[in-house]
Amino acid sequence: MGGAGSRPSARPGARPDTRLAYLDGLRGAALVLMVINHTARWWIDTHMTWTRYALIYVTLTLAAPIFLFLVGFCLPLALRPGQDTSFAGLARHFVPRGVRIILAGFLLNLVVFHDEPILSGGVLQTIGLAIVAMVPALWLVRVPGGAAALMAAAVIGYATFVAAFPALMGFVQRHAAIGLVLFYDFPPWPWLSLVLLGLVLGWTWLEAHRRSPEAGARYLQIAALVGAALVAVFFLYDWWMATPVRFGMKRDFILNRHWTPRGAALAWVIGMVLLSLAAAYWVMEARRVRPRWLVILGQTALFLYFIHQIIAYTLVRNWLAWRFNGWPAFWLANAVFLVVLLGLGWGWLGLKQRLEPLRARLRQRLWSRAVA
């Protein structure tokens, strides 16, 4: 997951195959959070305790937002030296990948979620559409004033969703099938706003990093301060308003039974994303602590996002009917599950390396036929 990878190839002198470990590590951490979110909902069938509810809410508000933010953040880093950065060149590079991810989302519906229409929206569909939709944004961010215009577009996108929410509630009730396609499980509107935010910050961070690694580090220090301030706003607001349930979905927008942050919860989401980004950089780049297992999970996050749902939902929950209602058993089962996923990710990396020359020739041939 995460769009076009995390290569800092636009930096002069960088090798095309160089990756930034902290972005892979952060993506891996987001995958772990998403796995726990799913197992907390699928592997426990007792009544909903406050502990379980808070675990589901916190992992929900961190995992997918980090993935979507990284889609935008990594796109500028995916450009190689000398690459065609015209609009057509960017489209040729990114559109096929976005389309493949959208198709993977529909395939996941077909394989796992039989009780939902195959065209229902999902995180993979939003990520794939975001990669396609960010092509003009990636072209625009390089022109003077482009970054500010994209930030304004991100704010407007979310603000219009807030204003339109009452009408959208009625729309999805009257047009259930269309609602499942357009407004289901992190829908493009308003979540592309977070992708736009990531793209602008990724571009401006890369510009700072090009000047010097120290400038890039200072940029993320500022991001950490902004993130900490936003998280503080979240907790101070709840303290001031005496919010009865801090980590609860009733405070937020619920459309088609799926969540979008509102008010103070929006400060929590953006603040935690920025803090997570800065923390990953400090641990894995500044301190050079790079857990290989976390990097592997991040590098294979798209594959593991797909396969973990087949295992957790179809195999364990439905076919085997296993439940882990006690917390010790639940956490032990998750630990074993993550080890299995790590092994699958390691094997997938090896297979991709062997198949990459064939895939590159096939992509070039398909694109040549498409534009012929």
C-alpha positions as YAML, in Angstrom:
chain: A
units: angstrom
residues:
- id: 1
  name: MET
  ca: [0.00, 0.00, 0.00]
- id: 2
  name: GLY
  ca: [1.11, 3.56, -0.14]
- id: 3
  name: GLY
  ca: [1.00, 4.36, -3.81]
- id: 4
  name: ALA
  ca: [4.18, 4.41, -5.81]
- id: 5
  name: GLY
  ca: [6.69, 3.24, -3.27]
- id: 6
  name: SER
  ca: [9.13, 5.20, -1.17]
- id: 7
  name: ARG
  ca: [12.10, 5.77, -3.44]
- id: 8
  name: PRO
  ca: [13.94, 9.09, -2.97]
- id: 9
  name: SER
  ca: [15.09, 8.83, -6.57]
- id: 10
  name: ALA
  ca: [14.54, 12.49, -7.36]
- id: 11
  name: ARG
  ca: [17.47, 13.29, -5.07]
- id: 12
  name: PRO
  ca: [20.61, 13.85, -7.16]
- id: 13
  name: GLY
  ca: [22.96, 10.91, -6.97]
- id: 14
  name: ALA
  ca: [20.42, 8.48, -5.51]
- id: 15
  name: ARG
  ca: [20.26, 4.98, -6.96]
- id: 16
  name: PRO
  ca: [16.92, 4.18, -8.61]
- id: 17
  name: ASP
  ca: [16.42, 1.21, -6.28]
- id: 18
  name: THR
  ca: [17.10, 3.13, -3.08]
- id: 19
  name: ARG
  ca: [14.24, 3.10, -0.57]
- id: 20
  name: LEU
  ca: [13.65, 5.16, 2.53]
- id: 21
  name: ALA
  ca: [13.45, 2.71, 5.40]
- id: 22
  name: TYR
  ca: [11.36, 4.98, 7.62]
- id: 23
  name: LEU
  ca: [8.51, 5.11, 5.10]
- id: 24
  name: ASP
  ca: [8.53, 1.34, 4.67]
- id: 25
  name: GLY
  ca: [8.65, 0.98, 8.45]
- id: 26
  name: LEU
  ca: [5.74, 3.36, 8.96]
- id: 27
  name: ARG
  ca: [3.72, 1.53, 6.34]
- id: 28
  name: GLY
  ca: [4.54, -1.74, 8.09]
- id: 29
  name: ALA
  ca: [3.35, -0.32, 11.41]
- id: 30
  name: ALA
  ca: [0.11, 0.79, 9.75]
- id: 31
  name: LEU
  ca: [-0.37, -2.74, 8.42]
- id: 32
  name: VAL
  ca: [0.05, -4.17, 11.94]
- id: 33
  name: LEU
  ca: [-2.58, -1.73, 13.22]
- id: 34
  name: MET
  ca: [-4.96, -2.69, 10.43]
- id: 35
  name: VAL
  ca: [-4.51, -6.40, 11.13]
- id: 36
  name: ILE
  ca: [-5.31, -5.84, 14.81]
- id: 37
  name: ASN
  ca: [-8.34, -3.74, 13.88]
- id: 38
  name: HIS
  ca: [-9.71, -6.52, 11.72]
- id: 39
  name: THR
  ca: [-9.01, -9.34, 14.15]
- id: 40
  name: ALA
  ca: [-10.54, -7.33, 17.02]
- id: 41
  name: ARG
  ca: [-13.76, -7.23, 14.99]
- id: 42
  name: TRP
  ca: [-13.66, -10.70, 13.42]
- id: 43
  name: TRP
  ca: [-12.02, -12.97, 15.99]
- id: 44
  name: ILE
  ca: [-14.00, -11.94, 19.09]
- id: 45
  name: ASP
  ca: [-17.71, -12.69, 19.40]
- id: 46
  name: THR
  ca: [-18.44, -11.74, 22.99]
- id: 47
  name: HIS
  ca: [-20.23, -8.51, 23.88]
- id: 48
  name: MET
  ca: [-18.48, -5.26, 23.00]
- id: 49
  name: THR
  ca: [-16.43, -4.16, 26.01]
- id: 50
  name: TRP
  ca: [-15.03, -0.64, 26.33]
- id: 51
  name: THR
  ca: [-11.49, -1.99, 25.97]
- id: 52
  name: ARG
  ca: [-12.29, -3.72, 22.71]
- id: 53
  name: TYR
  ca: [-14.24, -0.70, 21.46]
- id: 54
  name: ALA
  ca: [-11.32, 1.65, 22.17]
- id: 55
  name: LEU
  ca: [-8.88, -0.76, 20.50]
- id: 56
  name: ILE
  ca: [-11.03, -0.86, 17.36]
- id: 57
  name: TYR
  ca: [-11.44, 2.92, 17.29]
- id: 58
  name: VAL
  ca: [-7.77, 3.77, 17.82]
- id: 59
  name: THR
  ca: [-6.50, 1.28, 15.25]
- id: 60
  name: LEU
  ca: [-9.21, 2.39, 12.80]
- id: 61
  name: THR
  ca: [-8.23, 6.05, 13.14]
- id: 62
  name: LEU
  ca: [-4.53, 5.35, 12.59]
- id: 63
  name: ALA
  ca: [-4.12, 2.49, 10.11]
- id: 64
  name: ALA
  ca: [-5.99, 3.55, 6.97]
- id: 65
  name: PRO
  ca: [-5.26, 7.30, 7.41]
- id: 66
  name: ILE
  ca: [-1.51, 6.53, 7.53]
- id: 67
  name: PHE
  ca: [-1.82, 4.41, 4.39]
- id: 68
  name: LEU
  ca: [-3.73, 7.13, 2.53]
- id: 69
  name: PHE
  ca: [-1.37, 9.87, 3.68]
- id: 70
  name: LEU
  ca: [1.62, 7.83, 2.49]
- id: 71
  name: VAL
  ca: [0.04, 7.39, -0.93]
- id: 72
  name: GLY
  ca: [0.43, 11.12, -1.47]
- id: 73
  name: PHE
  ca: [3.68, 11.54, 0.46]
- id: 74
  name: CYS
  ca: [5.51, 8.86, -1.56]
- id: 75
  name: LEU
  ca: [4.41, 9.92, -5.04]
- id: 76
  name: PRO
  ca: [7.00, 12.73, -5.46]
- id: 77
  name: LEU
  ca: [9.70, 10.38, -4.13]
- id: 78
  name: ALA
  ca: [8.87, 7.80, -6.79]
- id: 79
  name: LEU
  ca: [10.11, 10.00, -9.66]
- id: 80
  name: ARG
  ca: [13.43, 8.81, -11.04]
- id: 81
  name: PRO
  ca: [16.22, 11.10, -12.35]
- id: 82
  name: GLY
  ca: [15.60, 11.93, -15.99]
- id: 83
  name: GLN
  ca: [12.04, 10.58, -15.93]
- id: 84
  name: ASP
  ca: [9.48, 12.20, -18.19]
- id: 85
  name: THR
  ca: [7.54, 14.50, -15.85]
- id: 86
  name: SER
  ca: [5.14, 15.87, -18.43]
- id: 87
  name: PHE
  ca: [1.48, 15.21, -17.75]
- id: 88
  name: ALA
  ca: [1.50, 12.33, -20.23]
- id: 89
  name: GLY
  ca: [4.70, 10.94, -18.72]
- id: 90
  name: LEU
  ca: [3.29, 11.03, -15.19]
- id: 91
  name: ALA
  ca: [0.08, 9.38, -16.39]
- id: 92
  name: ARG
  ca: [2.05, 6.64, -18.15]
- id: 93
  name: HIS
  ca: [3.98, 5.97, -14.94]
- id: 94
  name: PHE
  ca: [1.18, 6.08, -12.35]
- id: 95
  name: VAL
  ca: [-2.17, 5.34, -14.01]
- id: 96
  name: PRO
  ca: [-1.52, 1.63, -14.71]
- id: 97
  name: ARG
  ca: [-0.53, 1.06, -11.07]
- id: 98
  name: GLY
  ca: [-3.63, 2.84, -9.82]
- id: 99
  name: VAL
  ca: [-5.87, 0.80, -12.10]
- id: 100
  name: ARG
  ca: [-4.26, -2.45, -10.93]
- id: 101
  name: ILE
  ca: [-4.94, -1.55, -7.29]
- id: 102
  name: ILE
  ca: [-8.57, -0.67, -8.07]
- id: 103
  name: LEU
  ca: [-9.00, -4.05, -9.76]
- id: 104
  name: ALA
  ca: [-7.38, -5.74, -6.74]
- id: 105
  name: GLY
  ca: [-10.01, -4.09, -4.55]
- id: 106
  name: PHE
  ca: [-12.82, -5.50, -6.67]
- id: 107
  name: LEU
  ca: [-11.15, -8.92, -6.63]
- id: 108
  name: LEU
  ca: [-11.01, -8.74, -2.82]
- id: 109
  name: ASN
  ca: [-14.77, -8.12, -2.77]
- id: 110
  name: LEU
  ca: [-15.30, -11.12, -5.00]
- id: 111
  name: VAL
  ca: [-13.04, -13.47, -3.02]
- id: 112
  name: VAL
  ca: [-13.77, -12.42, 0.58]
- id: 113
  name: PHE
  ca: [-16.87, -10.27, 0.97]
- id: 114
  name: HIS
  ca: [-19.52, -12.31, -0.80]
- id: 115
  name: ASP
  ca: [-22.38, -10.49, 0.94]
- id: 116
  name: GLU
  ca: [-21.48, -7.17, -0.69]
- id: 117
  name: PRO
  ca: [-21.73, -6.10, -4.36]
- id: 118
  name: ILE
  ca: [-18.46, -6.62, -6.22]
- id: 119
  name: LEU
  ca: [-18.33, -2.92, -7.11]
- id: 120
  name: SER
  ca: [-18.53, -1.78, -3.48]
- id: 121
  name: GLY
  ca: [-15.91, 0.77, -2.54]
- id: 122
  name: GLY
  ca: [-12.99, -0.04, -0.28]
- id: 123
  name: VAL
  ca: [-9.58, 1.14, 0.87]
- id: 124
  name: LEU
  ca: [-7.85, -0.43, -2.14]
- id: 125
  name: GLN
  ca: [-10.24, 1.27, -4.56]
- id: 126
  name: THR
  ca: [-9.65, 4.63, -2.88]
- id: 127
  name: ILE
  ca: [-5.87, 4.14, -2.95]
- id: 128
  name: GLY
  ca: [-5.91, 3.17, -6.61]
- id: 129
  name: LEU
  ca: [-8.16, 6.08, -7.54]
- id: 130
  name: ALA
  ca: [-5.95, 8.41, -5.48]
- id: 131
  name: ILE
  ca: [-2.85, 7.40, -7.47]
- id: 132
  name: VAL
  ca: [-4.69, 8.15, -10.71]
- id: 133
  name: ALA
  ca: [-6.22, 11.39, -9.39]
- id: 134
  name: MET
  ca: [-2.88, 12.64, -8.05]
- id: 135
  name: VAL
  ca: [-1.31, 12.74, -11.54]
- id: 136
  name: PRO
  ca: [-2.52, 16.31, -12.23]
- id: 137
  name: ALA
  ca: [-1.74, 17.25, -8.62]
- id: 138
  name: LEU
  ca: [1.82, 15.94, -8.98]
- id: 139
  name: TRP
  ca: [2.19, 18.00, -12.14]
- id: 140
  name: LEU
  ca: [0.72, 21.11, -10.47]
- id: 141
  name: VAL
  ca: [2.70, 20.94, -7.23]
- id: 142
  name: ARG
  ca: [5.90, 21.83, -9.09]
- id: 143
  name: VAL
  ca: [4.68, 25.19, -10.38]
- id: 144
  name: PRO
  ca: [4.83, 28.37, -8.24]
- id: 145
  name: GLY
  ca: [1.83, 28.50, -5.96]
- id: 146
  name: GLY
  ca: [0.86, 24.94, -6.85]
- id: 147
  name: ALA
  ca: [1.41, 23.54, -3.37]
- id: 148
  name: ALA
  ca: [-0.75, 26.26, -1.79]
- id: 149
  name: ALA
  ca: [-3.49, 25.63, -4.35]
- id: 150
  name: LEU
  ca: [-3.46, 21.90, -3.60]
- id: 151
  name: MET
  ca: [-3.64, 22.54, 0.15]
- id: 152
  name: ALA
  ca: [-6.62, 24.80, -0.46]
- id: 153
  name: ALA
  ca: [-8.22, 22.06, -2.57]
- id: 154
  name: ALA
  ca: [-7.70, 19.56, 0.27]
- id: 155
  name: VAL
  ca: [-9.40, 21.89, 2.78]
- id: 156
  name: ILE
  ca: [-12.25, 22.65, 0.38]
- id: 157
  name: GLY
  ca: [-12.74, 18.95, -0.33]
- id: 158
  name: TYR
  ca: [-13.22, 18.14, 3.36]
- id: 159
  name: ALA
  ca: [-15.26, 21.28, 4.09]
- id: 160
  name: THR
  ca: [-17.71, 20.57, 1.28]
- id: 161
  name: PHE
  ca: [-18.14, 17.02, 2.58]
- id: 162
  name: VAL
  ca: [-19.02, 18.42, 6.01]
- id: 163
  name: ALA
  ca: [-21.54, 20.80, 4.47]
- id: 164
  name: ALA
  ca: [-23.03, 18.10, 2.25]
- id: 165
  name: PHE
  ca: [-23.18, 15.38, 4.91]
- id: 166
  name: PRO
  ca: [-26.92, 15.68, 5.72]
- id: 167
  name: ALA
  ca: [-27.73, 15.47, 2.01]
- id: 168
  name: LEU
  ca: [-25.36, 12.53, 1.57]
- id: 169
  name: MET
  ca: [-27.13, 10.66, 4.37]
- id: 170
  name: GLY
  ca: [-30.35, 10.91, 2.42]
- id: 171
  name: PHE
  ca: [-28.62, 10.09, -0.87]
- id: 172
  name: VAL
  ca: [-27.15, 6.76, 0.29]
- id: 173
  name: GLN
  ca: [-30.53, 5.78, 1.74]
- id: 174
  name: ARG
  ca: [-32.34, 6.51, -1.54]
- id: 175
  name: HIS
  ca: [-29.59, 5.09, -3.78]
- id: 176
  name: ALA
  ca: [-28.14, 2.20, -1.81]
- id: 177
  name: ALA
  ca: [-26.25, 0.60, -4.70]
- id: 178
  name: ILE
  ca: [-24.61, 3.86, -5.82]
- id: 179
  name: GLY
  ca: [-23.83, 4.66, -2.19]
- id: 180
  name: LEU
  ca: [-21.91, 1.39, -1.84]
- id: 181
  name: VAL
  ca: [-19.76, 2.32, -4.83]
- id: 182
  name: LEU
  ca: [-19.12, 5.97, -4.01]
- id: 183
  name: PHE
  ca: [-19.42, 6.25, -0.22]
- id: 184
  name: TYR
  ca: [-18.20, 3.09, 1.45]
- id: 185
  name: ASP
  ca: [-15.15, 2.29, 3.59]
- id: 186
  name: PHE
  ca: [-12.92, 5.41, 3.31]
- id: 187
  name: PRO
  ca: [-14.57, 6.83, 0.16]
- id: 188
  name: PRO
  ca: [-12.64, 9.16, -2.19]
- id: 189
  name: TRP
  ca: [-14.70, 12.11, -0.97]
- id: 190
  name: PRO
  ca: [-13.42, 13.31, 1.47]
- id: 191
  name: TRP
  ca: [-10.39, 10.99, 1.93]
- id: 192
  name: LEU
  ca: [-8.56, 12.24, -1.16]
- id: 193
  name: SER
  ca: [-8.03, 15.41, 0.86]
- id: 194
  name: LEU
  ca: [-5.67, 13.47, 3.14]
- id: 195
  name: VAL
  ca: [-3.83, 12.12, 0.09]
- id: 196
  name: LEU
  ca: [-3.46, 15.69, -1.21]
- id: 197
  name: LEU
  ca: [-2.06, 16.77, 2.16]
- id: 198
  name: GLY
  ca: [0.43, 13.92, 1.98]
- id: 199
  name: LEU
  ca: [1.49, 14.85, -1.55]
- id: 200
  name: VAL
  ca: [2.15, 18.48, -0.66]
- id: 201
  name: LEU
  ca: [4.11, 17.54, 2.47]
- id: 202
  name: GLY
  ca: [6.02, 14.84, 0.57]
- id: 203
  name: TRP
  ca: [7.01, 17.30, -2.13]
- id: 204
  name: THR
  ca: [8.06, 20.04, 0.29]
- id: 205
  name: TRP
  ca: [9.96, 17.52, 2.45]
- id: 206
  name: LEU
  ca: [11.81, 16.29, -0.64]
- id: 207
  name: GLU
  ca: [12.70, 19.86, -1.56]
- id: 208
  name: ALA
  ca: [14.13, 20.39, 1.93]
- id: 209
  name: HIS
  ca: [15.96, 17.04, 1.81]
- id: 210
  name: ARG
  ca: [17.52, 17.97, -1.52]
- id: 211
  name: ARG
  ca: [19.05, 21.03, 0.10]
- id: 212
  name: SER
  ca: [20.53, 18.92, 2.88]
- id: 213
  name: PRO
  ca: [19.60, 15.95, 5.07]
- id: 214
  name: GLU
  ca: [19.63, 18.34, 8.02]
- id: 215
  name: ALA
  ca: [17.00, 20.53, 6.38]
- id: 216
  name: GLY
  ca: [14.85, 17.46, 5.79]
- id: 217
  name: ALA
  ca: [15.22, 16.46, 9.43]
- id: 218
  name: ARG
  ca: [14.24, 19.96, 10.60]
- id: 219
  name: TYR
  ca: [11.17, 19.79, 8.36]
- id: 220
  name: LEU
  ca: [10.00, 16.64, 10.12]
- id: 221
  name: GLN
  ca: [10.77, 18.16, 13.51]
- id: 222
  name: ILE
  ca: [8.35, 20.94, 12.64]
- id: 223
  name: ALA
  ca: [5.83, 18.32, 11.49]
- id: 224
  name: ALA
  ca: [6.20, 16.59, 14.87]
- id: 225
  name: LEU
  ca: [5.53, 19.86, 16.73]
- id: 226
  name: VAL
  ca: [2.44, 20.54, 14.63]
- id: 227
  name: GLY
  ca: [1.26, 16.96, 15.17]
- id: 228
  name: ALA
  ca: [1.79, 17.19, 18.93]
- id: 229
  name: ALA
  ca: [-0.15, 20.45, 19.04]
- id: 230
  name: LEU
  ca: [-3.07, 18.89, 17.16]
- id: 231
  name: VAL
  ca: [-3.17, 15.87, 19.46]
- id: 232
  name: ALA
  ca: [-3.07, 18.24, 22.44]
- id: 233
  name: VAL
  ca: [-6.05, 20.10, 20.94]
- id: 234
  name: PHE
  ca: [-7.92, 16.80, 20.76]
- id: 235
  name: PHE
  ca: [-7.35, 15.97, 24.43]
- id: 236
  name: LEU
  ca: [-7.87, 19.56, 25.66]
- id: 237
  name: TYR
  ca: [-11.13, 19.84, 23.75]
- id: 238
  name: ASP
  ca: [-12.43, 16.63, 25.29]
- id: 239
  name: TRP
  ca: [-11.33, 17.77, 28.75]
- id: 240
  name: TRP
  ca: [-13.00, 21.17, 28.28]
- id: 241
  name: MET
  ca: [-16.22, 19.70, 26.89]
- id: 242
  name: ALA
  ca: [-16.21, 16.75, 29.33]
- id: 243
  name: THR
  ca: [-16.68, 14.35, 26.41]
- id: 244
  name: PRO
  ca: [-18.03, 11.12, 27.92]
- id: 245
  name: VAL
  ca: [-16.39, 8.79, 25.35]
- id: 246
  name: ARG
  ca: [-13.16, 10.13, 23.92]
- id: 247
  name: PHE
  ca: [-12.46, 7.25, 21.55]
- id: 248
  name: GLY
  ca: [-15.93, 6.73, 20.16]
- id: 249
  name: MET
  ca: [-17.56, 6.89, 16.75]
- id: 250
  name: LYS
  ca: [-20.73, 8.71, 17.80]
- id: 251
  name: ARG
  ca: [-18.79, 11.97, 17.79]
- id: 252
  name: ASP
  ca: [-17.83, 11.53, 14.12]
- id: 253
  name: PHE
  ca: [-19.51, 11.24, 10.72]
- id: 254
  name: ILE
  ca: [-20.98, 7.79, 10.03]
- id: 255
  name: LEU
  ca: [-22.02, 7.32, 6.42]
- id: 256
  name: ASN
  ca: [-23.02, 3.89, 5.11]
- id: 257
  name: ARG
  ca: [-21.91, 2.45, 8.46]
- id: 258
  name: HIS
  ca: [-18.38, 3.76, 7.93]
- id: 259
  name: TRP
  ca: [-16.40, 6.41, 9.75]
- id: 260
  name: THR
  ca: [-15.01, 9.83, 8.87]
- id: 261
  name: PRO
  ca: [-13.49, 12.11, 11.57]
- id: 262
  name: ARG
  ca: [-15.27, 15.28, 12.64]
- id: 263
  name: GLY
  ca: [-14.12, 18.20, 14.77]
- id: 264
  name: ALA
  ca: [-11.58, 17.27, 17.42]
- id: 265
  name: ALA
  ca: [-11.24, 13.77, 15.97]
- id: 266
  name: LEU
  ca: [-9.86, 15.34, 12.78]
- id: 267
  name: ALA
  ca: [-7.12, 16.97, 14.87]
- id: 268
  name: TRP
  ca: [-6.38, 13.54, 16.39]
- id: 269
  name: VAL
  ca: [-6.06, 11.86, 12.98]
- id: 270
  name: ILE
  ca: [-3.85, 14.47, 11.31]
- id: 271
  name: GLY
  ca: [-1.82, 14.99, 14.47]
- id: 272
  name: MET
  ca: [-1.12, 11.28, 14.93]
- id: 273
  name: VAL
  ca: [-0.22, 10.87, 11.25]
- id: 274
  name: LEU
  ca: [2.35, 13.67, 11.51]
- id: 275
  name: LEU
  ca: [3.71, 12.35, 14.80]
- id: 276
  name: SER
  ca: [3.98, 8.84, 13.37]
- id: 277
  name: LEU
  ca: [5.84, 10.14, 10.31]
- id: 278
  name: ALA
  ca: [8.33, 12.09, 12.41]
- id: 279
  name: ALA
  ca: [8.77, 9.25, 14.92]
- id: 280
  name: ALA
  ca: [9.47, 6.75, 12.14]
- id: 281
  name: TYR
  ca: [12.11, 9.09, 10.71]
- id: 282
  name: TRP
  ca: [13.76, 9.65, 14.09]
- id: 283
  name: VAL
  ca: [13.92, 5.94, 14.94]
- id: 284
  name: MET
  ca: [14.85, 4.52, 11.55]
- id: 285
  name: GLU
  ca: [16.90, 7.31, 9.96]
- id: 286
  name: ALA
  ca: [18.30, 9.43, 12.79]
- id: 287
  name: ARG
  ca: [18.87, 6.56, 15.25]
- id: 288
  name: ARG
  ca: [19.40, 3.95, 12.49]
- id: 289
  name: VAL
  ca: [17.19, 1.39, 14.26]
- id: 290
  name: ARG
  ca: [15.62, -0.51, 11.39]
- id: 291
  name: PRO
  ca: [13.71, -3.66, 12.34]
- id: 292
  name: ARG
  ca: [13.92, -5.77, 9.22]
- id: 293
  name: TRP
  ca: [10.58, -7.42, 9.92]
- id: 294
  name: LEU
  ca: [8.80, -4.07, 9.97]
- id: 295
  name: VAL
  ca: [10.43, -2.98, 6.72]
- id: 296
  name: ILE
  ca: [9.39, -6.25, 5.02]
- id: 297
  name: LEU
  ca: [5.79, -5.76, 6.16]
- id: 298
  name: GLY
  ca: [5.86, -2.25, 4.72]
- id: 299
  name: GLN
  ca: [7.42, -3.24, 1.42]
- id: 300
  name: THR
  ca: [4.77, -5.93, 0.91]
- id: 301
  name: ALA
  ca: [1.84, -4.08, 2.48]
- id: 302
  name: LEU
  ca: [-0.38, -4.18, -0.62]
- id: 303
  name: PHE
  ca: [-0.01, -7.94, -1.00]
- id: 304
  name: LEU
  ca: [-0.41, -8.53, 2.75]
- id: 305
  name: TYR
  ca: [-3.44, -6.24, 2.97]
- id: 306
  name: PHE
  ca: [-5.11, -8.47, 0.41]
- id: 307
  name: ILE
  ca: [-3.99, -11.85, 1.74]
- id: 308
  name: HIS
  ca: [-4.50, -11.13, 5.46]
- id: 309
  name: GLN
  ca: [-8.22, -10.63, 4.94]
- id: 310
  name: ILE
  ca: [-8.54, -13.96, 3.18]
- id: 311
  name: ILE
  ca: [-6.80, -15.64, 6.12]
- id: 312
  name: ALA
  ca: [-8.42, -13.66, 8.96]
- id: 313
  name: TYR
  ca: [-11.97, -13.44, 7.61]
- id: 314
  name: THR
  ca: [-12.53, -16.32, 5.21]
- id: 315
  name: LEU
  ca: [-10.27, -19.00, 6.70]
- id: 316
  name: VAL
  ca: [-10.11, -18.32, 10.45]
- id: 317
  name: ARG
  ca: [-13.47, -16.62, 11.08]
- id: 318
  name: ASN
  ca: [-15.73, -18.41, 8.61]
- id: 319
  name: TRP
  ca: [-14.23, -21.77, 7.64]
- id: 320
  name: LEU
  ca: [-12.47, -22.73, 10.88]
- id: 321
  name: ALA
  ca: [-14.84, -20.70, 13.10]
- id: 322
  name: TRP
  ca: [-12.03, -19.99, 15.56]
- id: 323
  name: ARG
  ca: [-12.60, -17.33, 18.22]
- id: 324
  name: PHE
  ca: [-10.15, -15.80, 20.67]
- id: 325
  name: ASN
  ca: [-12.37, -14.17, 23.28]
- id: 326
  name: GLY
  ca: [-9.78, -13.92, 26.05]
- id: 327
  name: TRP
  ca: [-7.15, -11.22, 25.70]
- id: 328
  name: PRO
  ca: [-4.12, -13.52, 26.22]
- id: 329
  name: ALA
  ca: [-5.37, -15.87, 23.49]
- id: 330
  name: PHE
  ca: [-6.24, -12.93, 21.24]
- id: 331
  name: TRP
  ca: [-2.79, -11.35, 21.45]
- id: 332
  name: LEU
  ca: [-1.02, -14.69, 21.07]
- id: 333
  name: ALA
  ca: [-3.09, -15.46, 17.97]
- id: 334
  name: ASN
  ca: [-2.23, -12.05, 16.51]
- id: 335
  name: ALA
  ca: [1.47, -12.58, 17.19]
- id: 336
  name: VAL
  ca: [1.38, -15.92, 15.37]
- id: 337
  name: PHE
  ca: [-0.63, -14.35, 12.55]
- id: 338
  name: LEU
  ca: [1.92, -11.56, 12.10]
- id: 339
  name: VAL
  ca: [4.75, -14.10, 11.94]
- id: 340
  name: VAL
  ca: [2.84, -15.93, 9.21]
- id: 341
  name: LEU
  ca: [2.30, -12.66, 7.33]
- id: 342
  name: LEU
  ca: [5.98, -11.80, 7.69]
- id: 343
  name: GLY
  ca: [6.91, -15.13, 6.12]
- id: 344
  name: LEU
  ca: [4.47, -14.55, 3.28]
- id: 345
  name: GLY
  ca: [5.85, -11.06, 2.75]
- id: 346
  name: TRP
  ca: [9.43, -12.32, 2.67]
- id: 347
  name: GLY
  ca: [8.49, -14.94, 0.10]
- id: 348
  name: TRP
  ca: [6.56, -12.39, -1.97]
- id: 349
  name: LEU
  ca: [9.60, -10.08, -2.10]
- id: 350
  name: GLY
  ca: [11.76, -12.89, -3.42]
- id: 351
  name: LEU
  ca: [9.19, -13.83, -6.04]
- id: 352
  name: LYS
  ca: [8.82, -10.22, -7.19]
- id: 353
  name: GLN
  ca: [12.57, -9.88, -7.64]
- id: 354
  name: ARG
  ca: [12.63, -12.94, -9.87]
- id: 355
  name: LEU
  ca: [9.63, -11.81, -11.91]
- id: 356
  name: GLU
  ca: [10.49, -8.10, -12.20]
- id: 357
  name: PRO
  ca: [12.23, -8.30, -15.63]
- id: 358
  name: LEU
  ca: [9.22, -10.13, -17.06]
- id: 359
  name: ARG
  ca: [6.77, -7.69, -15.47]
- id: 360
  name: ALA
  ca: [8.68, -4.69, -16.82]
- id: 361
  name: ARG
  ca: [8.58, -6.07, -20.39]
- id: 362
  name: LEU
  ca: [4.88, -6.89, -20.06]
- id: 363
  name: ARG
  ca: [4.02, -3.41, -18.75]
- id: 364
  name: GLN
  ca: [5.90, -1.76, -21.59]
- id: 365
  name: ARG
  ca: [4.20, -3.95, -24.18]
- id: 366
  name: LEU
  ca: [0.72, -3.33, -22.77]
- id: 367
  name: TRP
  ca: [1.26, 0.42, -22.59]
- id: 368
  name: SER
  ca: [2.63, 0.53, -26.14]
- id: 369
  name: ARG
  ca: [-0.50, -1.24, -27.39]
- id: 370
  name: ALA
  ca: [-2.76, 1.06, -25.35]
- id: 371
  name: VAL
  ca: [-1.31, 4.27, -26.85]
- id: 372
  name: ALA
  ca: [-0.85, 2.86, -30.37]
...
